[in-house]
Amino acid sequence: MPASLTPIIMLSLSNVFMTFAWYGHLKFKDQPLWLVIAVSWSIALFEYCFAVPANRWGSAVYSTAELKTIQEIITLLVFAGFSVLYLGETIRWNHLAGFACLVAAAFFVFHKW
């Protein structure tokens, strides 16, 4: 696997875990808060198992600003899918406009001036 692709895949996996850790409990509002915190922490452990090596290995290929930008774009993509597919929410035009602004920001971060 190319060294440039490994951190992107690992950051994507870490984001799936983190999104469930942070927002998955919203479907279980009847459960005690202490329980959803414990479950969320358990899920977050797996997020760290992917995110830490992704950033370490990714720093050999990308700058930290590029890694953070990749992370944020992946976060938005994963969260958008999660909110629609798992939480049943709707993505509106203003959400898409905001996402487009972040893609434009990524252009400036990755462009070599």
C-alpha positions as CSV (number, residue, x, y, z in Angstrom):
1,M,0.0,0.0,0.0
2,P,1.4,3.4,-0.9
3,A,2.7,5.4,2.1
4,S,0.4,8.3,1.1
5,L,-2.7,6.2,1.3
6,T,-2.1,4.3,4.6
7,P,-2.7,7.3,6.9
8,I,-5.9,8.3,5.0
9,I,-7.3,4.8,5.4
10,M,-6.3,4.6,9.0
11,L,-7.7,8.1,9.7
12,S,-11.0,7.1,8.0
13,L,-11.2,4.0,10.3
14,S,-10.4,6.1,13.4
15,N,-13.1,8.6,12.4
16,V,-15.8,5.9,12.2
17,F,-14.9,4.8,15.7
18,M,-14.8,8.3,17.1
19,T,-18.1,9.3,15.5
20,F,-19.8,6.4,17.1
21,A,-18.0,7.2,20.4
22,W,-19.2,10.8,20.3
23,Y,-22.6,10.6,18.7
24,G,-23.7,6.9,18.7
25,H,-25.2,7.2,22.2
26,L,-27.8,9.8,20.9
27,K,-30.0,6.8,19.9
28,F,-29.8,5.6,23.5
29,K,-31.0,8.6,25.5
30,D,-32.8,6.3,27.9
31,Q,-29.5,4.8,29.1
32,P,-27.7,6.3,32.1
33,L,-25.1,8.9,31.3
34,W,-22.4,7.0,33.2
35,L,-23.0,3.9,31.0
36,V,-22.8,5.8,27.7
37,I,-19.6,7.5,28.9
38,A,-18.0,4.2,29.6
39,V,-19.1,2.7,26.3
40,S,-17.9,5.8,24.5
41,W,-14.5,5.6,26.1
42,S,-14.3,1.9,25.2
43,I,-15.0,2.8,21.5
44,A,-12.6,5.7,21.6
45,L,-9.7,3.4,22.5
46,F,-10.0,1.8,19.1
47,E,-10.1,5.3,17.5
48,Y,-6.7,6.0,19.1
49,C,-5.3,2.7,18.0
50,F,-5.8,3.9,14.4
51,A,-5.3,7.7,14.7
52,V,-2.0,7.7,16.6
53,P,-0.1,5.4,14.1
54,A,-1.9,7.2,11.2
55,N,-0.5,10.5,12.3
56,R,3.0,9.1,13.1
57,W,3.3,7.3,9.8
58,G,1.5,10.1,7.9
59,S,4.0,12.6,9.1
60,A,6.6,11.0,6.9
61,V,4.6,11.9,3.9
62,Y,2.5,14.9,4.9
63,S,3.1,18.0,6.9
64,T,1.1,18.3,10.1
65,A,-1.1,21.0,8.5
66,E,-1.9,18.6,5.7
67,L,-2.6,15.7,8.1
68,K,-5.0,17.9,10.1
69,T,-6.7,19.0,6.9
70,I,-7.1,15.4,5.8
71,Q,-8.5,14.5,9.2
72,E,-11.1,17.3,9.1
73,I,-12.3,16.5,5.7
74,I,-12.6,12.8,6.6
75,T,-14.4,13.8,9.8
76,L,-17.0,15.7,7.8
77,L,-17.5,12.9,5.3
78,V,-17.9,10.3,8.0
79,F,-20.1,12.5,10.1
80,A,-22.3,13.4,7.2
81,G,-22.8,9.7,6.3
82,F,-23.4,8.8,10.0
83,S,-25.9,11.6,10.6
84,V,-27.9,10.5,7.6
85,L,-27.6,6.8,7.8
86,Y,-27.6,6.2,11.6
87,L,-29.3,9.2,13.1
88,G,-31.8,9.8,10.2
89,E,-30.9,13.5,9.8
90,T,-31.0,15.5,6.7
91,I,-28.0,17.2,5.0
92,R,-29.1,20.7,3.9
93,W,-27.7,23.0,1.3
94,N,-26.0,25.2,3.9
95,H,-24.2,22.1,5.3
96,L,-23.0,21.3,1.8
97,A,-21.9,24.9,1.3
98,G,-19.9,24.8,4.5
99,F,-18.3,21.5,3.4
100,A,-17.4,23.1,0.1
101,C,-15.6,25.9,2.0
102,L,-13.5,23.3,3.8
103,V,-12.6,21.6,0.6
104,A,-11.5,25.0,-0.7
105,A,-9.4,25.4,2.4
106,A,-7.8,22.0,1.7
107,F,-6.9,23.3,-1.7
108,F,-4.9,26.2,-0.2
109,V,-3.3,23.9,2.4
110,F,-2.1,21.4,-0.2
111,H,-1.2,23.8,-3.0
112,K,2.5,24.4,-3.2
113,W,2.8,28.2,-3.8
